[in-house]
Amino acid sequence: MPEEKYPFRILEVTARNGSHIRQDLQETEISKGKKGYLLTVENIKQEAGRYFDTVILKTDSQIQPEISISVYGNIFSKTP
């Protein structure tokens, strides 16, 4: 949620690699008159193993035009 003193909008969301995750960004009302964002990151990797990616949020802020969020995953195989 953007601070009142430093408002910004998120213009775009991408993943640096994107082969093992799917991301979705929704603008939402946090409380009456206050807007924020809900970022959902979903695993799409099917096989066992680790992965790492970065979700990049591009903003209209001159202070921080880009926000990077690290995403880690470790998928385990099913054991009988």
mmCIF file of the N, C-alpha and C atoms, coordinates in Angstrom:
data_MODEL
# 
_entry.id   MODEL 
# 
loop_
_atom_site.group_PDB 
_atom_site.id 
_atom_site.type_symbol 
_atom_site.label_atom_id 
_atom_site.label_alt_id 
_atom_site.label_comp_id 
_atom_site.label_asym_id 
_atom_site.label_entity_id 
_atom_site.label_seq_id 
_atom_site.pdbx_PDB_ins_code 
_atom_site.Cartn_x 
_atom_site.Cartn_y 
_atom_site.Cartn_z 
_atom_site.occupancy 
_atom_site.B_iso_or_equiv 
_atom_site.pdbx_formal_charge 
_atom_site.auth_seq_id 
_atom_site.auth_comp_id 
_atom_site.auth_asym_id 
_atom_site.auth_atom_id 
_atom_site.pdbx_PDB_model_num 
ATOM 1   N N  . MET A 1 1  ? 0.844   -1.164  0.000   1.00 0.00 ? 1  MET A N  1 
ATOM 2   C CA . MET A 1 1  ? 0.000   0.000   0.000   1.00 0.00 ? 1  MET A CA 1 
ATOM 3   C C  . MET A 1 1  ? 0.897   1.237   0.000   1.00 0.00 ? 1  MET A C  1 
ATOM 4   N N  . PRO A 1 2  ? 0.725   2.122   -0.952  1.00 0.00 ? 2  PRO A N  1 
ATOM 5   C CA . PRO A 1 2  ? 1.530   3.345   -0.991  1.00 0.00 ? 2  PRO A CA 1 
ATOM 6   C C  . PRO A 1 2  ? 1.284   4.224   0.234   1.00 0.00 ? 2  PRO A C  1 
ATOM 7   N N  . GLU A 1 3  ? 2.353   4.834   0.708   1.00 0.00 ? 3  GLU A N  1 
ATOM 8   C CA . GLU A 1 3  ? 2.242   5.770   1.823   1.00 0.00 ? 3  GLU A CA 1 
ATOM 9   C C  . GLU A 1 3  ? 1.596   7.066   1.329   1.00 0.00 ? 3  GLU A C  1 
ATOM 10  N N  . GLU A 1 4  ? 0.821   7.715   2.184   1.00 0.00 ? 4  GLU A N  1 
ATOM 11  C CA . GLU A 1 4  ? 0.156   8.956   1.825   1.00 0.00 ? 4  GLU A CA 1 
ATOM 12  C C  . GLU A 1 4  ? 1.160   10.031  1.412   1.00 0.00 ? 4  GLU A C  1 
ATOM 13  N N  . LYS A 1 5  ? 2.288   10.055  2.100   1.00 0.00 ? 5  LYS A N  1 
ATOM 14  C CA . LYS A 1 5  ? 3.324   11.051  1.845   1.00 0.00 ? 5  LYS A CA 1 
ATOM 15  C C  . LYS A 1 5  ? 4.048   10.808  0.513   1.00 0.00 ? 5  LYS A C  1 
ATOM 16  N N  . TYR A 1 6  ? 4.119   9.529   0.090   1.00 0.00 ? 6  TYR A N  1 
ATOM 17  C CA . TYR A 1 6  ? 4.828   9.160   -1.139  1.00 0.00 ? 6  TYR A CA 1 
ATOM 18  C C  . TYR A 1 6  ? 3.928   8.299   -2.021  1.00 0.00 ? 6  TYR A C  1 
ATOM 19  N N  . PRO A 1 7  ? 2.909   8.881   -2.627  1.00 0.00 ? 7  PRO A N  1 
ATOM 20  C CA . PRO A 1 7  ? 2.003   8.081   -3.451  1.00 0.00 ? 7  PRO A CA 1 
ATOM 21  C C  . PRO A 1 7  ? 2.687   7.611   -4.739  1.00 0.00 ? 7  PRO A C  1 
ATOM 22  N N  . PHE A 1 8  ? 2.261   6.469   -5.216  1.00 0.00 ? 8  PHE A N  1 
ATOM 23  C CA . PHE A 1 8  ? 2.742   5.947   -6.493  1.00 0.00 ? 8  PHE A CA 1 
ATOM 24  C C  . PHE A 1 8  ? 1.715   4.974   -7.042  1.00 0.00 ? 8  PHE A C  1 
ATOM 25  N N  . ARG A 1 9  ? 1.853   4.682   -8.322  1.00 0.00 ? 9  ARG A N  1 
ATOM 26  C CA . ARG A 1 9  ? 1.029   3.663   -8.970  1.00 0.00 ? 9  ARG A CA 1 
ATOM 27  C C  . ARG A 1 9  ? 1.955   2.612   -9.544  1.00 0.00 ? 9  ARG A C  1 
ATOM 28  N N  . ILE A 1 10 ? 1.516   1.374   -9.528  1.00 0.00 ? 10 ILE A N  1 
ATOM 29  C CA . ILE A 1 10 ? 2.262   0.305   -10.188 1.00 0.00 ? 10 ILE A CA 1 
ATOM 30  C C  . ILE A 1 10 ? 1.740   0.222   -11.611 1.00 0.00 ? 10 ILE A C  1 
ATOM 31  N N  . LEU A 1 11 ? 2.652   0.342   -12.557 1.00 0.00 ? 11 LEU A N  1 
ATOM 32  C CA . LEU A 1 11 ? 2.286   0.398   -13.965 1.00 0.00 ? 11 LEU A CA 1 
ATOM 33  C C  . LEU A 1 11 ? 2.369   -0.955  -14.662 1.00 0.00 ? 11 LEU A C  1 
ATOM 34  N N  . GLU A 1 12 ? 3.280   -1.821  -14.176 1.00 0.00 ? 12 GLU A N  1 
ATOM 35  C CA . GLU A 1 12 ? 3.528   -3.090  -14.862 1.00 0.00 ? 12 GLU A CA 1 
ATOM 36  C C  . GLU A 1 12 ? 4.132   -4.079  -13.879 1.00 0.00 ? 12 GLU A C  1 
ATOM 37  N N  . VAL A 1 13 ? 3.806   -5.351  -14.060 1.00 0.00 ? 13 VAL A N  1 
ATOM 38  C CA . VAL A 1 13 ? 4.409   -6.417  -13.266 1.00 0.00 ? 13 VAL A CA 1 
ATOM 39  C C  . VAL A 1 13 ? 4.933   -7.480  -14.234 1.00 0.00 ? 13 VAL A C  1 
ATOM 40  N N  . THR A 1 14 ? 6.197   -7.875  -14.041 1.00 0.00 ? 14 THR A N  1 
ATOM 41  C CA . THR A 1 14 ? 6.816   -8.907  -14.875 1.00 0.00 ? 14 THR A CA 1 
ATOM 42  C C  . THR A 1 14 ? 7.675   -9.798  -13.989 1.00 0.00 ? 14 THR A C  1 
ATOM 43  N N  . ALA A 1 15 ? 8.039   -10.949 -14.521 1.00 0.00 ? 15 ALA A N  1 
ATOM 44  C CA . ALA A 1 15 ? 8.994   -11.829 -13.854 1.00 0.00 ? 15 ALA A CA 1 
ATOM 45  C C  . ALA A 1 15 ? 10.272  -11.817 -14.671 1.00 0.00 ? 15 ALA A C  1 
ATOM 46  N N  . ARG A 1 16 ? 11.402  -11.814 -13.997 1.00 0.00 ? 16 ARG A N  1 
ATOM 47  C CA . ARG A 1 16 ? 12.682  -11.773 -14.704 1.00 0.00 ? 16 ARG A CA 1 
ATOM 48  C C  . ARG A 1 16 ? 12.805  -12.988 -15.624 1.00 0.00 ? 16 ARG A C  1 
ATOM 49  N N  . ASN A 1 17 ? 12.504  -14.193 -15.117 1.00 0.00 ? 17 ASN A N  1 
ATOM 50  C CA . ASN A 1 17 ? 12.579  -15.411 -15.920 1.00 0.00 ? 17 ASN A CA 1 
ATOM 51  C C  . ASN A 1 17 ? 11.170  -15.834 -16.343 1.00 0.00 ? 17 ASN A C  1 
ATOM 52  N N  . GLY A 1 18 ? 10.308  -16.086 -15.367 1.00 0.00 ? 18 GLY A N  1 
ATOM 53  C CA . GLY A 1 18 ? 8.907   -16.392 -15.642 1.00 0.00 ? 18 GLY A CA 1 
ATOM 54  C C  . GLY A 1 18 ? 8.584   -17.803 -16.056 1.00 0.00 ? 18 GLY A C  1 
ATOM 55  N N  . SER A 1 19 ? 9.565   -18.703 -16.065 1.00 0.00 ? 19 SER A N  1 
ATOM 56  C CA . SER A 1 19 ? 9.282   -20.062 -16.519 1.00 0.00 ? 19 SER A CA 1 
ATOM 57  C C  . SER A 1 19 ? 8.656   -20.941 -15.441 1.00 0.00 ? 19 SER A C  1 
ATOM 58  N N  . HIS A 1 20 ? 8.738   -20.551 -14.168 1.00 0.00 ? 20 HIS A N  1 
ATOM 59  C CA . HIS A 1 20 ? 8.198   -21.393 -13.095 1.00 0.00 ? 20 HIS A CA 1 
ATOM 60  C C  . HIS A 1 20 ? 7.149   -20.708 -12.232 1.00 0.00 ? 20 HIS A C  1 
ATOM 61  N N  . ILE A 1 21 ? 6.853   -19.448 -12.522 1.00 0.00 ? 21 ILE A N  1 
ATOM 62  C CA . ILE A 1 21 ? 5.845   -18.732 -11.740 1.00 0.00 ? 21 ILE A CA 1 
ATOM 63  C C  . ILE A 1 21 ? 4.910   -17.965 -12.658 1.00 0.00 ? 21 ILE A C  1 
ATOM 64  N N  . ARG A 1 22 ? 3.736   -17.676 -12.128 1.00 0.00 ? 22 ARG A N  1 
ATOM 65  C CA . ARG A 1 22 ? 2.777   -16.807 -12.789 1.00 0.00 ? 22 ARG A CA 1 
ATOM 66  C C  . ARG A 1 22 ? 2.428   -15.729 -11.771 1.00 0.00 ? 22 ARG A C  1 
ATOM 67  N N  . GLN A 1 23 ? 2.377   -14.483 -12.197 1.00 0.00 ? 23 GLN A N  1 
ATOM 68  C CA . GLN A 1 23 ? 2.080   -13.391 -11.284 1.00 0.00 ? 23 GLN A CA 1 
ATOM 69  C C  . GLN A 1 23 ? 0.858   -12.618 -11.768 1.00 0.00 ? 23 GLN A C  1 
ATOM 70  N N  . ASP A 1 24 ? 0.124   -12.082 -10.784 1.00 0.00 ? 24 ASP A N  1 
ATOM 71  C CA . ASP A 1 24 ? -1.067  -11.297 -11.082 1.00 0.00 ? 24 ASP A CA 1 
ATOM 72  C C  . ASP A 1 24 ? -1.117  -10.142 -10.091 1.00 0.00 ? 24 ASP A C  1 
ATOM 73  N N  . LEU A 1 25 ? -1.422  -8.964  -10.566 1.00 0.00 ? 25 LEU A N  1 
ATOM 74  C CA . LEU A 1 25 ? -1.494  -7.777  -9.714  1.00 0.00 ? 25 LEU A CA 1 
ATOM 75  C C  . LEU A 1 25 ? -2.868  -7.151  -9.861  1.00 0.00 ? 25 LEU A C  1 
ATOM 76  N N  . GLN A 1 26 ? -3.526  -6.927  -8.730  1.00 0.00 ? 26 GLN A N  1 
ATOM 77  C CA . GLN A 1 26 ? -4.843  -6.304  -8.721  1.00 0.00 ? 26 GLN A CA 1 
ATOM 78  C C  . GLN A 1 26 ? -4.800  -5.052  -7.848  1.00 0.00 ? 26 GLN A C  1 
ATOM 79  N N  . GLU A 1 27 ? -5.355  -3.964  -8.353  1.00 0.00 ? 27 GLU A N  1 
ATOM 80  C CA . GLU A 1 27 ? -5.511  -2.778  -7.521  1.00 0.00 ? 27 GLU A CA 1 
ATOM 81  C C  . GLU A 1 27 ? -6.753  -3.010  -6.676  1.00 0.00 ? 27 GLU A C  1 
ATOM 82  N N  . THR A 1 28 ? -6.668  -2.703  -5.386  1.00 0.00 ? 28 THR A N  1 
ATOM 83  C CA . THR A 1 28 ? -7.768  -2.981  -4.475  1.00 0.00 ? 28 THR A CA 1 
ATOM 84  C C  . THR A 1 28 ? -7.938  -1.850  -3.482  1.00 0.00 ? 28 THR A C  1 
ATOM 85  N N  . GLU A 1 29 ? -9.122  -1.757  -2.900  1.00 0.00 ? 29 GLU A N  1 
ATOM 86  C CA . GLU A 1 29 ? -9.373  -0.766  -1.867  1.00 0.00 ? 29 GLU A CA 1 
ATOM 87  C C  . GLU A 1 29 ? -9.070  -1.418  -0.520  1.00 0.00 ? 29 GLU A C  1 
ATOM 88  N N  . ILE A 1 30 ? -8.082  -0.903  0.189   1.00 0.00 ? 30 ILE A N  1 
ATOM 89  C CA . ILE A 1 30 ? -7.660  -1.446  1.479   1.00 0.00 ? 30 ILE A CA 1 
ATOM 90  C C  . ILE A 1 30 ? -8.646  -1.019  2.563   1.00 0.00 ? 30 ILE A C  1 
ATOM 91  N N  . SER A 1 31 ? -8.961  0.249   2.598   1.00 0.00 ? 31 SER A N  1 
ATOM 92  C CA . SER A 1 31 ? -9.964  0.794   3.500   1.00 0.00 ? 31 SER A CA 1 
ATOM 93  C C  . SER A 1 31 ? -10.623 1.962   2.770   1.00 0.00 ? 31 SER A C  1 
ATOM 94  N N  . LYS A 1 32 ? -11.635 2.520   3.352   1.00 0.00 ? 32 LYS A N  1 
ATOM 95  C CA . LYS A 1 32 ? -12.395 3.564   2.665   1.00 0.00 ? 32 LYS A CA 1 
ATOM 96  C C  . LYS A 1 32 ? -11.489 4.681   2.152   1.00 0.00 ? 32 LYS A C  1 
ATOM 97  N N  . GLY A 1 33 ? -11.426 4.800   0.839   1.00 0.00 ? 33 GLY A N  1 
ATOM 98  C CA . GLY A 1 33 ? -10.636 5.850   0.217   1.00 0.00 ? 33 GLY A CA 1 
ATOM 99  C C  . GLY A 1 33 ? -9.158  5.543   0.055   1.00 0.00 ? 33 GLY A C  1 
ATOM 100 N N  . LYS A 1 34 ? -8.665  4.432   0.617   1.00 0.00 ? 34 LYS A N  1 
ATOM 101 C CA . LYS A 1 34 ? -7.246  4.076   0.503   1.00 0.00 ? 34 LYS A CA 1 
ATOM 102 C C  . LYS A 1 34 ? -7.099  2.880   -0.421  1.00 0.00 ? 34 LYS A C  1 
ATOM 103 N N  . LYS A 1 35 ? -6.305  3.091   -1.448  1.00 0.00 ? 35 LYS A N  1 
ATOM 104 C CA . LYS A 1 35 ? -6.078  2.024   -2.420  1.00 0.00 ? 35 LYS A CA 1 
ATOM 105 C C  . LYS A 1 35 ? -4.729  1.368   -2.181  1.00 0.00 ? 35 LYS A C  1 
ATOM 106 N N  . GLY A 1 36 ? -4.642  0.129   -2.582  1.00 0.00 ? 36 GLY A N  1 
ATOM 107 C CA . GLY A 1 36 ? -3.405  -0.620  -2.473  1.00 0.00 ? 36 GLY A CA 1 
ATOM 108 C C  . GLY A 1 36 ? -3.366  -1.656  -3.584  1.00 0.00 ? 36 GLY A C  1 
ATOM 109 N N  . TYR A 1 37 ? -2.449  -2.582  -3.464  1.00 0.00 ? 37 TYR A N  1 
ATOM 110 C CA . TYR A 1 37 ? -2.272  -3.606  -4.487  1.00 0.00 ? 37 TYR A CA 1 
ATOM 111 C C  . TYR A 1 37 ? -2.194  -4.976  -3.839  1.00 0.00 ? 37 TYR A C  1 
ATOM 112 N N  . LEU A 1 38 ? -2.721  -5.975  -4.544  1.00 0.00 ? 38 LEU A N  1 
ATOM 113 C CA . LEU A 1 38 ? -2.626  -7.360  -4.120  1.00 0.00 ? 38 LEU A CA 1 
ATOM 114 C C  . LEU A 1 38 ? -1.840  -8.105  -5.193  1.00 0.00 ? 38 LEU A C  1 
ATOM 115 N N  . LEU A 1 39 ? -0.650  -8.575  -4.829  1.00 0.00 ? 39 LEU A N  1 
ATOM 116 C CA . LEU A 1 39 ? 0.199   -9.330  -5.747  1.00 0.00 ? 39 LEU A CA 1 
ATOM 117 C C  . LEU A 1 39 ? 0.070   -10.801 -5.410  1.00 0.00 ? 39 LEU A C  1 
ATOM 118 N N  . THR A 1 40 ? -0.306  -11.610 -6.396  1.00 0.00 ? 40 THR A N  1 
ATOM 119 C CA . THR A 1 40 ? -0.407  -13.050 -6.227  1.00 0.00 ? 40 THR A CA 1 
ATOM 120 C C  . THR A 1 40 ? 0.650   -13.701 -7.107  1.00 0.00 ? 40 THR A C  1 
ATOM 121 N N  . VAL A 1 41 ? 1.469   -14.561 -6.502  1.00 0.00 ? 41 VAL A N  1 
ATOM 122 C CA . VAL A 1 41 ? 2.489   -15.300 -7.248  1.00 0.00 ? 41 VAL A CA 1 
ATOM 123 C C  . VAL A 1 41 ? 2.147   -16.782 -7.118  1.00 0.00 ? 41 VAL A C  1 
ATOM 124 N N  . GLU A 1 42 ? 2.017   -17.450 -8.253  1.00 0.00 ? 42 GLU A N  1 
ATOM 125 C CA . GLU A 1 42 ? 1.600   -18.855 -8.286  1.00 0.00 ? 42 GLU A CA 1 
ATOM 126 C C  . GLU A 1 42 ? 2.714   -19.710 -8.881  1.00 0.00 ? 42 GLU A C  1 
ATOM 127 N N  . ASN A 1 43 ? 2.975   -20.841 -8.241  1.00 0.00 ? 43 ASN A N  1 
ATOM 128 C CA . ASN A 1 43 ? 3.939   -21.807 -8.756  1.00 0.00 ? 43 ASN A CA 1 
ATOM 129 C C  . ASN A 1 43 ? 3.324   -22.538 -9.949  1.00 0.00 ? 43 ASN A C  1 
ATOM 130 N N  . ILE A 1 44 ? 4.068   -22.686 -11.047 1.00 0.00 ? 44 ILE A N  1 
ATOM 131 C CA . ILE A 1 44 ? 3.609   -23.486 -12.180 1.00 0.00 ? 44 ILE A CA 1 
ATOM 132 C C  . ILE A 1 44 ? 4.608   -24.590 -12.531 1.00 0.00 ? 44 ILE A C  1 
ATOM 133 N N  . LYS A 1 45 ? 5.658   -24.708 -11.745 1.00 0.00 ? 45 LYS A N  1 
ATOM 134 C CA . LYS A 1 45 ? 6.662   -25.754 -11.962 1.00 0.00 ? 45 LYS A CA 1 
ATOM 135 C C  . LYS A 1 45 ? 6.050   -27.097 -11.578 1.00 0.00 ? 45 LYS A C  1 
ATOM 136 N N  . GLN A 1 46 ? 6.196   -28.098 -12.422 1.00 0.00 ? 46 GLN A N  1 
ATOM 137 C CA . GLN A 1 46 ? 5.605   -29.409 -12.194 1.00 0.00 ? 46 GLN A CA 1 
ATOM 138 C C  . GLN A 1 46 ? 6.598   -30.437 -11.648 1.00 0.00 ? 46 GLN A C  1 
ATOM 139 N N  . GLU A 1 47 ? 7.833   -30.371 -12.090 1.00 0.00 ? 47 GLU A N  1 
ATOM 140 C CA . GLU A 1 47 ? 8.827   -31.373 -11.697 1.00 0.00 ? 47 GLU A CA 1 
ATOM 141 C C  . GLU A 1 47 ? 9.518   -30.964 -10.395 1.00 0.00 ? 47 GLU A C  1 
ATOM 142 N N  . ALA A 1 48 ? 10.062  -31.968 -9.711  1.00 0.00 ? 48 ALA A N  1 
ATOM 143 C CA . ALA A 1 48 ? 10.764  -31.710 -8.443  1.00 0.00 ? 48 ALA A CA 1 
ATOM 144 C C  . ALA A 1 48 ? 12.016  -30.871 -8.694  1.00 0.00 ? 48 ALA A C  1 
ATOM 145 N N  . GLY A 1 49 ? 12.347  -30.038 -7.728  1.00 0.00 ? 49 GLY A N  1 
ATOM 146 C CA . GLY A 1 49 ? 13.552  -29.222 -7.818  1.00 0.00 ? 49 GLY A CA 1 
ATOM 147 C C  . GLY A 1 49 ? 13.330  -27.824 -7.286  1.00 0.00 ? 49 GLY A C  1 
ATOM 148 N N  . ARG A 1 50 ? 14.423  -27.097 -7.193  1.00 0.00 ? 50 ARG A N  1 
ATOM 149 C CA . ARG A 1 50 ? 14.385  -25.720 -6.704  1.00 0.00 ? 50 ARG A CA 1 
ATOM 150 C C  . ARG A 1 50 ? 14.294  -24.751 -7.864  1.00 0.00 ? 50 ARG A C  1 
ATOM 151 N N  . TYR A 1 51 ? 13.783  -23.570 -7.553  1.00 0.00 ? 51 TYR A N  1 
ATOM 152 C CA . TYR A 1 51 ? 13.825  -22.497 -8.536  1.00 0.00 ? 51 TYR A CA 1 
ATOM 153 C C  . TYR A 1 51 ? 13.885  -21.155 -7.827  1.00 0.00 ? 51 TYR A C  1 
ATOM 154 N N  . PHE A 1 52 ? 14.315  -20.155 -8.561  1.00 0.00 ? 52 PHE A N  1 
ATOM 155 C CA . PHE A 1 52 ? 14.441  -18.790 -8.061  1.00 0.00 ? 52 PHE A CA 1 
ATOM 156 C C  . PHE A 1 52 ? 14.031  -17.857 -9.191  1.00 0.00 ? 52 PHE A C  1 
ATOM 157 N N  . ASP A 1 53 ? 13.321  -16.824 -8.843  1.00 0.00 ? 53 ASP A N  1 
ATOM 158 C CA . ASP A 1 53 ? 12.955  -15.810 -9.835  1.00 0.00 ? 53 ASP A CA 1 
ATOM 159 C C  . ASP A 1 53 ? 12.802  -14.470 -9.118  1.00 0.00 ? 53 ASP A C  1 
ATOM 160 N N  . THR A 1 54 ? 12.573  -13.439 -9.880  1.00 0.00 ? 54 THR A N  1 
ATOM 161 C CA . THR A 1 54 ? 12.353  -12.108 -9.325  1.00 0.00 ? 54 THR A CA 1 
ATOM 162 C C  . THR A 1 54 ? 11.140  -11.494 -9.997  1.00 0.00 ? 54 THR A C  1 
ATOM 163 N N  . VAL A 1 55 ? 10.192  -11.012 -9.195  1.00 0.00 ? 55 VAL A N  1 
ATOM 164 C CA . VAL A 1 55 ? 9.047   -10.277 -9.714  1.00 0.00 ? 55 VAL A CA 1 
ATOM 165 C C  . VAL A 1 55 ? 9.425   -8.797  -9.684  1.00 0.00 ? 55 VAL A C  1 
ATOM 166 N N  . ILE A 1 56 ? 9.223   -8.126  -10.806 1.00 0.00 ? 56 ILE A N  1 
ATOM 167 C CA . ILE A 1 56 ? 9.607   -6.727  -10.936 1.00 0.00 ? 56 ILE A CA 1 
ATOM 168 C C  . ILE A 1 56 ? 8.350   -5.880  -11.126 1.00 0.00 ? 56 ILE A C  1 
ATOM 169 N N  . LEU A 1 57 ? 8.176   -4.907  -10.231 1.00 0.00 ? 57 LEU A N  1 
ATOM 170 C CA . LEU A 1 57 ? 7.053   -3.976  -10.305 1.00 0.00 ? 57 LEU A CA 1 
ATOM 171 C C  . LEU A 1 57 ? 7.578   -2.627  -10.797 1.00 0.00 ? 57 LEU A C  1 
ATOM 172 N N  . LYS A 1 58 ? 7.088   -2.173  -11.940 1.00 0.00 ? 58 LYS A N  1 
ATOM 173 C CA . LYS A 1 58 ? 7.480   -0.860  -12.454 1.00 0.00 ? 58 LYS A CA 1 
ATOM 174 C C  . LYS A 1 58 ? 6.453   0.147   -11.959 1.00 0.00 ? 58 LYS A C  1 
ATOM 175 N N  . THR A 1 59 ? 6.947   1.272   -11.395 1.00 0.00 ? 59 THR A N  1 
ATOM 176 C CA . THR A 1 59 ? 6.067   2.278   -10.808 1.00 0.00 ? 59 THR A CA 1 
ATOM 177 C C  . THR A 1 59 ? 6.244   3.627   -11.495 1.00 0.00 ? 59 THR A C  1 
ATOM 178 N N  . ASP A 1 60 ? 5.375   4.546   -11.139 1.00 0.00 ? 60 ASP A N  1 
ATOM 179 C CA . ASP A 1 60 ? 5.511   5.914   -11.641 1.00 0.00 ? 60 ASP A CA 1 
ATOM 180 C C  . ASP A 1 60 ? 6.245   6.799   -10.633 1.00 0.00 ? 60 ASP A C  1 
ATOM 181 N N  . SER A 1 61 ? 6.859   6.201   -9.628  1.00 0.00 ? 61 SER A N  1 
ATOM 182 C CA . SER A 1 61 ? 7.573   6.939   -8.585  1.00 0.00 ? 61 SER A CA 1 
ATOM 183 C C  . SER A 1 61 ? 8.960   7.347   -9.053  1.00 0.00 ? 61 SER A C  1 
ATOM 184 N N  . GLN A 1 62 ? 9.320   8.599   -8.811  1.00 0.00 ? 62 GLN A N  1 
ATOM 185 C CA . GLN A 1 62 ? 10.677  9.038   -9.121  1.00 0.00 ? 62 GLN A CA 1 
ATOM 186 C C  . GLN A 1 62 ? 11.650  8.567   -8.050  1.00 0.00 ? 62 GLN A C  1 
ATOM 187 N N  . ILE A 1 63 ? 11.146  8.293   -6.851  1.00 0.00 ? 63 ILE A N  1 
ATOM 188 C CA . ILE A 1 63 ? 11.998  7.830   -5.748  1.00 0.00 ? 63 ILE A CA 1 
ATOM 189 C C  . ILE A 1 63 ? 12.399  6.373   -5.957  1.00 0.00 ? 63 ILE A C  1 
ATOM 190 N N  . GLN A 1 64 ? 11.437  5.530   -6.337  1.00 0.00 ? 64 GLN A N  1 
ATOM 191 C CA . GLN A 1 64 ? 11.721  4.116   -6.570  1.00 0.00 ? 64 GLN A CA 1 
ATOM 192 C C  . GLN A 1 64 ? 10.919  3.646   -7.788  1.00 0.00 ? 64 GLN A C  1 
ATOM 193 N N  . PRO A 1 65 ? 11.492  3.819   -8.983  1.00 0.00 ? 65 PRO A N  1 
ATOM 194 C CA . PRO A 1 65 ? 10.759  3.469   -10.198 1.00 0.00 ? 65 PRO A CA 1 
ATOM 195 C C  . PRO A 1 65 ? 10.584  1.967   -10.407 1.00 0.00 ? 65 PRO A C  1 
ATOM 196 N N  . GLU A 1 66 ? 11.319  1.164   -9.648  1.00 0.00 ? 66 GLU A N  1 
ATOM 197 C CA . GLU A 1 66 ? 11.232  -0.287  -9.787  1.00 0.00 ? 66 GLU A CA 1 
ATOM 198 C C  . GLU A 1 66 ? 11.346  -0.941  -8.417  1.00 0.00 ? 66 GLU A C  1 
ATOM 199 N N  . ILE A 1 67 ? 10.464  -1.911  -8.150  1.00 0.00 ? 67 ILE A N  1 
ATOM 200 C CA . ILE A 1 67 ? 10.500  -2.689  -6.913  1.00 0.00 ? 67 ILE A CA 1 
ATOM 201 C C  . ILE A 1 67 ? 10.732  -4.137  -7.299  1.00 0.00 ? 67 ILE A C  1 
ATOM 202 N N  . SER A 1 68 ? 11.765  -4.760  -6.729  1.00 0.00 ? 68 SER A N  1 
ATOM 203 C CA . SER A 1 68 ? 12.080  -6.158  -7.019  1.00 0.00 ? 68 SER A CA 1 
ATOM 204 C C  . SER A 1 68 ? 11.732  -7.027  -5.820  1.00 0.00 ? 68 SER A C  1 
ATOM 205 N N  . ILE A 1 69 ? 11.054  -8.150  -6.093  1.00 0.00 ? 69 ILE A N  1 
ATOM 206 C CA . ILE A 1 69 ? 10.662  -9.088  -5.045  1.00 0.00 ? 69 ILE A CA 1 
ATOM 207 C C  . ILE A 1 69 ? 11.211  -10.462 -5.418  1.00 0.00 ? 69 ILE A C  1 
ATOM 208 N N  . SER A 1 70 ? 12.053  -11.020 -4.549  1.00 0.00 ? 70 SER A N  1 
ATOM 209 C CA . SER A 1 70 ? 12.634  -12.339 -4.794  1.00 0.00 ? 70 SER A CA 1 
ATOM 210 C C  . SER A 1 70 ? 11.612  -13.424 -4.479  1.00 0.00 ? 70 SER A C  1 
ATOM 211 N N  . VAL A 1 71 ? 11.584  -14.447 -5.341  1.00 0.00 ? 71 VAL A N  1 
ATOM 212 C CA . VAL A 1 71 ? 10.674  -15.579 -5.173  1.00 0.00 ? 71 VAL A CA 1 
ATOM 213 C C  . VAL A 1 71 ? 11.513  -16.853 -5.218  1.00 0.00 ? 71 VAL A C  1 
ATOM 214 N N  . TYR A 1 72 ? 11.336  -17.702 -4.205  1.00 0.00 ? 72 TYR A N  1 
ATOM 215 C CA . TYR A 1 72 ? 12.053  -18.971 -4.124  1.00 0.00 ? 72 TYR A CA 1 
ATOM 216 C C  . TYR A 1 72 ? 11.038  -20.097 -4.036  1.00 0.00 ? 72 TYR A C  1 
ATOM 217 N N  . GLY A 1 73 ? 11.380  -21.243 -4.598  1.00 0.00 ? 73 GLY A N  1 
ATOM 218 C CA . GLY A 1 73 ? 10.507  -22.404 -4.486  1.00 0.00 ? 73 GLY A CA 1 
ATOM 219 C C  . GLY A 1 73 ? 11.323  -23.678 -4.436  1.00 0.00 ? 73 GLY A C  1 
ATOM 220 N N  . ASN A 1 74 ? 10.779  -24.678 -3.757  1.00 0.00 ? 74 ASN A N  1 
ATOM 221 C CA . ASN A 1 74 ? 11.411  -25.986 -3.693  1.00 0.00 ? 74 ASN A CA 1 
ATOM 222 C C  . ASN A 1 74 ? 10.288  -27.014 -3.796  1.00 0.00 ? 74 ASN A C  1 
ATOM 223 N N  . ILE A 1 75 ? 10.217  -27.712 -4.922  1.00 0.00 ? 75 ILE A N  1 
ATOM 224 C CA . ILE A 1 75 ? 9.178   -28.695 -5.186  1.00 0.00 ? 75 ILE A CA 1 
ATOM 225 C C  . ILE A 1 75 ? 9.730   -30.080 -4.862  1.00 0.00 ? 75 ILE A C  1 
ATOM 226 N N  . PHE A 1 76 ? 9.008   -30.811 -4.042  1.00 0.00 ? 76 PHE A N  1 
ATOM 227 C CA . PHE A 1 76 ? 9.416   -32.167 -3.675  1.00 0.00 ? 76 PHE A CA 1 
ATOM 228 C C  . PHE A 1 76 ? 8.598   -33.186 -4.442  1.00 0.00 ? 76 PHE A C  1 
ATOM 229 N N  . SER A 1 77 ? 9.220   -34.307 -4.795  1.00 0.00 ? 77 SER A N  1 
ATOM 230 C CA . SER A 1 77 ? 8.490   -35.370 -5.486  1.00 0.00 ? 77 SER A CA 1 
ATOM 231 C C  . SER A 1 77 ? 7.654   -36.144 -4.467  1.00 0.00 ? 77 SER A C  1 
ATOM 232 N N  . LYS A 1 78 ? 6.554   -36.700 -4.931  1.00 0.00 ? 78 LYS A N  1 
ATOM 233 C CA . LYS A 1 78 ? 5.691   -37.494 -4.060  1.00 0.00 ? 78 LYS A CA 1 
ATOM 234 C C  . LYS A 1 78 ? 6.394   -38.804 -3.719  1.00 0.00 ? 78 LYS A C  1 
ATOM 235 N N  . THR A 1 79 ? 6.256   -39.215 -2.473  1.00 0.00 ? 79 THR A N  1 
ATOM 236 C CA . THR A 1 79 ? 6.819   -40.496 -2.072  1.00 0.00 ? 79 THR A CA 1 
ATOM 237 C C  . THR A 1 79 ? 5.656   -41.435 -1.761  1.00 0.00 ? 79 THR A C  1 
ATOM 238 N N  . PRO A 1 80 ? 5.755   -42.672 -2.247  1.00 0.00 ? 80 PRO A N  1 
ATOM 239 C CA . PRO A 1 80 ? 4.646   -43.621 -2.038  1.00 0.00 ? 80 PRO A CA 1 
ATOM 240 C C  . PRO A 1 80 ? 4.464   -44.030 -0.604  1.00 0.00 ? 80 PRO A C  1 
# 
